[in-house]
């Protein structure tokens, strides 16, 4: 009788261990729904300058929010990873690049070698 009890307990424990190993771990992203965004959806959400910058990216929607993704290879790795940014992050990148480009254009035309208040570089006396 005791032997049957231990046999049943052992069988029950074996089944529990095997079922635990066979189940998949919980996924944090299980609730997220990804879909491909259409060109009309992206064009309606973005201004012209931001839309032009988004043309080189993959347009996806995650739970109804626009995401812009690109595959990268990290330095020192041959495994590509996909990185996604939101619409607000894309707008910020475009604004930063526009400001940077404008600053570089404006700095290139100014001469700072002369004395303060003096004639521009290459100017006469």
C-alpha positions as CSV (number, residue, x, y, z in Angstrom):
1,X,0.0,0.0,0.0
2,X,2.8,2.4,0.9
3,X,4.6,1.4,-2.3
4,X,1.5,2.3,-4.4
5,X,1.4,5.7,-2.6
6,X,5.0,6.5,-3.4
7,X,4.6,5.2,-7.0
8,X,1.6,7.5,-7.5
9,X,3.4,10.5,-6.0
10,X,6.5,9.8,-8.2
11,X,4.3,9.6,-11.3
12,X,2.5,12.8,-10.4
13,X,5.8,14.6,-9.8
14,X,7.1,13.3,-13.1
15,X,4.1,14.6,-15.0
16,X,4.3,18.0,-13.3
17,X,8.0,18.4,-14.1
18,X,7.5,17.3,-17.7
19,X,4.6,19.7,-18.2
20,X,6.5,22.6,-16.7
21,X,9.4,21.9,-19.1
22,X,7.1,21.7,-22.1
23,X,5.3,25.0,-21.5
24,X,6.8,28.2,-22.9
25,X,7.9,31.0,-20.6
26,X,5.6,34.0,-20.3
27,X,6.3,36.6,-22.9
28,X,6.1,40.3,-22.1
29,X,5.3,41.2,-25.7
30,X,2.4,38.7,-25.9
31,X,-0.2,41.5,-25.8
32,X,1.5,43.7,-28.4
33,X,-0.1,43.6,-31.9
34,X,2.2,44.6,-34.8
35,X,0.9,45.4,-38.3
36,X,2.3,47.1,-41.4
37,X,1.3,50.7,-41.8
38,X,0.1,51.9,-45.2
39,X,1.6,54.9,-47.1
40,X,-1.6,56.8,-46.7
41,X,-1.6,56.3,-42.9
42,X,2.0,57.5,-42.6
43,X,1.5,60.5,-45.0
44,X,-1.6,61.6,-43.0
45,X,0.3,61.5,-39.7
46,X,3.5,63.2,-40.8
47,X,4.5,66.5,-42.3
48,X,6.3,66.5,-45.7
49,X,9.8,66.8,-44.3
50,X,9.3,64.1,-41.7
51,X,7.6,61.8,-44.3
52,X,10.7,62.2,-46.6
53,X,13.0,61.1,-43.7
54,X,10.7,58.1,-43.0
55,X,10.9,56.7,-46.5
56,X,14.1,54.9,-45.7
57,X,12.5,53.1,-42.7
58,X,10.0,50.3,-42.3
59,X,6.6,51.6,-41.3
60,X,4.8,49.5,-38.6
61,X,2.0,49.9,-36.2
62,X,2.3,48.6,-32.7
63,X,-1.1,48.6,-30.9
64,X,-2.3,51.4,-33.2
65,X,0.8,53.6,-32.7
66,X,3.1,54.3,-35.7
67,X,6.6,53.0,-35.3
68,X,9.6,53.4,-37.7
69,X,12.1,50.6,-37.7
70,X,15.4,49.8,-39.3
71,X,17.8,46.8,-39.1
72,X,21.3,47.6,-37.8
73,X,24.4,45.5,-37.2
74,X,26.1,46.5,-34.0
75,X,29.8,47.1,-34.2
76,X,31.6,43.9,-33.5
77,X,28.6,41.7,-34.2
78,X,27.4,40.0,-37.3
79,X,23.8,39.6,-35.9
80,X,21.4,42.3,-37.2
81,X,19.0,43.8,-34.7
82,X,15.9,45.8,-35.4
83,X,15.5,49.1,-33.7
84,X,12.2,51.0,-33.7
85,X,11.4,54.6,-32.9
86,X,8.1,56.4,-32.3
87,X,6.6,59.2,-34.4
88,X,7.7,61.8,-31.8
89,X,11.3,60.5,-31.8
90,X,11.4,60.6,-35.6
91,X,10.2,64.2,-35.6
92,X,12.9,65.1,-33.0
93,X,15.6,63.5,-35.2
94,X,14.5,65.4,-38.2
95,X,14.4,68.7,-36.3
96,X,17.9,68.1,-34.8
97,X,19.3,67.2,-38.2
98,X,17.7,70.3,-39.8
99,X,19.1,72.6,-37.0
100,X,22.6,70.9,-37.3
101,X,22.6,71.4,-41.1
102,X,21.5,75.0,-40.8
103,X,24.2,75.7,-38.1
104,X,26.9,74.2,-40.3
105,X,25.8,76.3,-43.3
106,X,25.8,79.5,-41.2
107,X,29.1,78.8,-39.5
108,X,30.9,78.2,-42.8
109,X,30.2,81.7,-44.1
110,X,31.5,83.6,-41.0
111,X,35.0,84.5,-40.4
112,X,36.2,84.6,-36.8
113,X,40.0,85.4,-37.4
114,X,39.7,89.2,-37.4
115,X,39.5,91.4,-34.3
116,X,36.1,92.1,-32.8
117,X,34.3,94.8,-34.7
118,X,36.9,94.8,-37.4
119,X,36.5,94.1,-41.1
120,X,35.6,90.7,-42.3
121,X,38.3,88.3,-43.3
122,X,39.9,89.2,-46.6
123,X,38.4,92.7,-46.4
124,X,40.4,95.8,-46.9
125,X,41.7,98.3,-44.4
